[in-house]
């Protein structure tokens, strides 16, 4: 039996969801282009395009608290650097884990 730690599962299941939500918020709420959103998130413009067109990160986050925290995170990302983005991904990931998202996959 293989044992996976939370962060290992997060890479496959949660990280794409977080990136999708961050990309959507950066574009919709902060007026960034797909290119600028990709730069802020440290991913390719093609990845952002797939997130926006719902070809990647297909689980939707409907929890109001998580949605609020995603908006807080994207505000920090817009005003910050790559280290801020890393911190915010971890923060939202921990929140999703606390909400039981891993058990729902």
Phi and psi restraints in degrees (value plus and minus 20) as a CYANA .aco file:
   2 UNK   PHI    -113.6   -73.6
   2 UNK   PSI     112.9   152.9
   3 UNK   PHI    -126.0   -86.0
   3 UNK   PSI     108.8   148.8
   4 UNK   PHI    -129.7   -89.7
   4 UNK   PSI     119.2   159.2
   5 UNK   PHI    -104.8   -64.8
   5 UNK   PSI     142.0   182.0
   6 UNK   PHI     -73.9   -33.9
   6 UNK   PSI     -63.8   -23.8
   7 UNK   PHI     -83.7   -43.7
   7 UNK   PSI     -54.1   -14.1
   8 UNK   PHI     -85.9   -45.9
   8 UNK   PSI     -63.4   -23.4
   9 UNK   PHI     -87.5   -47.5
   9 UNK   PSI     -54.6   -14.6
  10 UNK   PHI     -80.6   -40.6
  10 UNK   PSI     -58.3   -18.3
  11 UNK   PHI     -78.9   -38.9
  11 UNK   PSI     -59.6   -19.6
  12 UNK   PHI    -104.8   -64.8
  12 UNK   PSI     -56.2   -16.2
  13 UNK   PHI    -129.0   -89.0
  13 UNK   PSI     -60.7   -20.7
  14 UNK   PHI    -113.8   -73.8
  14 UNK   PSI     -61.0   -21.0
  15 UNK   PHI     -76.0   -36.0
  15 UNK   PSI     -64.8   -24.8
  16 UNK   PHI     -81.7   -41.7
  16 UNK   PSI     -54.8   -14.8
  17 UNK   PHI     -87.6   -47.6
  17 UNK   PSI     -65.0   -25.0
  18 UNK   PHI     -82.9   -42.9
  18 UNK   PSI     -67.2   -27.2
  19 UNK   PHI     -80.7   -40.7
  19 UNK   PSI     -60.5   -20.5
  20 UNK   PHI     -80.8   -40.8
  20 UNK   PSI     -68.3   -28.3
  21 UNK   PHI     -85.2   -45.2
  21 UNK   PSI     -60.3   -20.3
  22 UNK   PHI     -83.5   -43.5
  22 UNK   PSI     -65.9   -25.9
  23 UNK   PHI     -80.4   -40.4
  23 UNK   PSI     -66.9   -26.9
  24 UNK   PHI     -80.0   -40.0
  24 UNK   PSI     -63.5   -23.5
  25 UNK   PHI     -88.3   -48.3
  25 UNK   PSI     -61.4   -21.4
  26 UNK   PHI     -80.7   -40.7
  26 UNK   PSI     -58.2   -18.2
  27 UNK   PHI     -97.4   -57.4
  27 UNK   PSI     -70.6   -30.6
  28 UNK   PHI     -95.4   -55.4
  28 UNK   PSI     -69.0   -29.0
  29 UNK   PHI    -106.1   -66.1
  29 UNK   PSI     -45.7    -5.7
  30 UNK   PHI    -136.7   -96.7
  30 UNK   PSI     -20.4    19.6
  31 UNK   PHI      50.8    90.8
  31 UNK   PSI      -0.5    39.5
  32 UNK   PHI     -96.9   -56.9
  32 UNK   PSI     130.4   170.4
  33 UNK   PHI     -96.1   -56.1
  33 UNK   PSI     147.1   187.1
  34 UNK   PHI     -79.6   -39.6
  34 UNK   PSI     -57.6   -17.6
  35 UNK   PHI     -83.5   -43.5
  35 UNK   PSI     -66.1   -26.1
  36 UNK   PHI     -87.3   -47.3
  36 UNK   PSI     -58.8   -18.8
  37 UNK   PHI     -82.2   -42.2
  37 UNK   PSI     -62.2   -22.2
  38 UNK   PHI     -81.5   -41.5
  38 UNK   PSI     -63.1   -23.1
  39 UNK   PHI     -81.5   -41.5
  39 UNK   PSI     -65.0   -25.0
  40 UNK   PHI     -83.6   -43.6
  40 UNK   PSI     -53.9   -13.9
  41 UNK   PHI    -113.0   -73.0
  41 UNK   PSI     -27.3    12.7
  42 UNK   PHI      49.8    89.8
  42 UNK   PSI      12.1    52.1
  43 UNK   PHI    -148.3  -108.3
  43 UNK   PSI     154.7   194.7
  44 UNK   PHI     -99.4   -59.4
  44 UNK   PSI     137.9   177.9
  45 UNK   PHI     -83.1   -43.1
  45 UNK   PSI     -54.0   -14.0
  46 UNK   PHI     -82.8   -42.8
  46 UNK   PSI     -59.5   -19.5
  47 UNK   PHI     -83.7   -43.7
  47 UNK   PSI     -63.5   -23.5
  48 UNK   PHI     -80.7   -40.7
  48 UNK   PSI     -63.7   -23.7
  49 UNK   PHI     -78.1   -38.1
  49 UNK   PSI     -61.3   -21.3
  50 UNK   PHI     -88.0   -48.0
  50 UNK   PSI     -57.6   -17.6
  51 UNK   PHI     -84.1   -44.1
  51 UNK   PSI     -65.7   -25.7
  52 UNK   PHI     -86.1   -46.1
  52 UNK   PSI     -56.9   -16.9
  53 UNK   PHI    -108.8   -68.8
  53 UNK   PSI     -10.8    29.2
  54 UNK   PHI      44.2    84.2
  54 UNK   PSI      10.2    50.2
  55 UNK   PHI    -113.8   -73.8
  55 UNK   PSI     -25.5    14.5
  56 UNK   PHI    -167.7  -127.7
  56 UNK   PSI     128.2   168.2
  57 UNK   PHI      46.3    86.3
  57 UNK   PSI      35.4    75.4
  58 UNK   PHI     -95.8   -55.8
  58 UNK   PSI     -34.4     5.6
  59 UNK   PHI     -97.2   -57.2
  59 UNK   PSI     114.2   154.2
  60 UNK   PHI    -116.4   -76.4
  60 UNK   PSI     118.2   158.2
  61 UNK   PHI    -116.3   -76.3
  61 UNK   PSI      95.0   135.0
  62 UNK   PHI    -129.6   -89.6
  62 UNK   PSI     -26.5    13.5
  63 UNK   PHI     -86.5   -46.5
  63 UNK   PSI     103.2   143.2
  64 UNK   PHI     -79.9   -39.9
  64 UNK   PSI     -58.0   -18.0
  65 UNK   PHI     -85.2   -45.2
  65 UNK   PSI     -63.2   -23.2
  66 UNK   PHI     -85.7   -45.7
  66 UNK   PSI     -62.3   -22.3
  67 UNK   PHI     -79.4   -39.4
  67 UNK   PSI     -61.8   -21.8
  68 UNK   PHI     -82.5   -42.5
  68 UNK   PSI     -63.7   -23.7
  69 UNK   PHI     -88.6   -48.6
  69 UNK   PSI     -50.3   -10.3
  70 UNK   PHI     -84.5   -44.5
  70 UNK   PSI     -61.5   -21.5
  71 UNK   PHI     -84.7   -44.7
  71 UNK   PSI     -61.2   -21.2
  72 UNK   PHI     -80.1   -40.1
  72 UNK   PSI     -65.2   -25.2
  73 UNK   PHI     -81.6   -41.6
  73 UNK   PSI     -66.1   -26.1
  74 UNK   PHI     -87.2   -47.2
  74 UNK   PSI     -51.4   -11.4
  75 UNK   PHI     -83.0   -43.0
  75 UNK   PSI     -62.4   -22.4
  76 UNK   PHI     -86.5   -46.5
  76 UNK   PSI     -59.0   -19.0
  77 UNK   PHI     -85.8   -45.8
  77 UNK   PSI     -62.5   -22.5
  78 UNK   PHI     -78.2   -38.2
  78 UNK   PSI     -60.1   -20.1
  79 UNK   PHI    -111.7   -71.7
  79 UNK   PSI     -22.5    17.5
  80 UNK   PHI    -138.6   -98.6
  80 UNK   PSI    -187.4  -147.4
  81 UNK   PHI    -131.2   -91.2
  81 UNK   PSI    -188.4  -148.4
  82 UNK   PHI     -83.1   -43.1
  82 UNK   PSI     -52.6   -12.6
  83 UNK   PHI     -85.9   -45.9
  83 UNK   PSI     -57.2   -17.2
  84 UNK   PHI     -82.8   -42.8
  84 UNK   PSI     -63.2   -23.2
  85 UNK   PHI     -80.2   -40.2
  85 UNK   PSI     -63.6   -23.6
  86 UNK   PHI     -82.0   -42.0
  86 UNK   PSI     -64.3   -24.3
  87 UNK   PHI     -81.4   -41.4
  87 UNK   PSI     -63.4   -23.4
  88 UNK   PHI     -88.6   -48.6
  88 UNK   PSI     -57.0   -17.0
  89 UNK   PHI     -81.6   -41.6
  89 UNK   PSI     -65.7   -25.7
  90 UNK   PHI     -83.7   -43.7
  90 UNK   PSI     -60.2   -20.2
  91 UNK   PHI     -82.6   -42.6
  91 UNK   PSI     -68.0   -28.0
  92 UNK   PHI     -88.9   -48.9
  92 UNK   PSI     -56.1   -16.1
  93 UNK   PHI     -80.3   -40.3
  93 UNK   PSI     -65.8   -25.8
  94 UNK   PHI     -81.8   -41.8
  94 UNK   PSI     -59.0   -19.0
  95 UNK   PHI     -83.5   -43.5
  95 UNK   PSI     -65.0   -25.0
  96 UNK   PHI     -83.5   -43.5
  96 UNK   PSI     -58.8   -18.8
  97 UNK   PHI     -84.6   -44.6
  97 UNK   PSI     -61.8   -21.8
  98 UNK   PHI     -83.8   -43.8
  98 UNK   PSI     -50.9   -10.9
  99 UNK   PHI    -100.9   -60.9
  99 UNK   PSI     -25.6    14.4
 100 UNK   PHI      68.2   108.2
 100 UNK   PSI       0.6    40.6
 101 UNK   PHI     -81.7   -41.7
 101 UNK   PSI     -53.2   -13.2
 102 UNK   PHI     -85.2   -45.2
 102 UNK   PSI     -55.7   -15.7
 103 UNK   PHI     -92.4   -52.4
 103 UNK   PSI     -38.8     1.2
 104 UNK   PHI    -110.1   -70.1
 104 UNK   PSI     -27.1    12.9
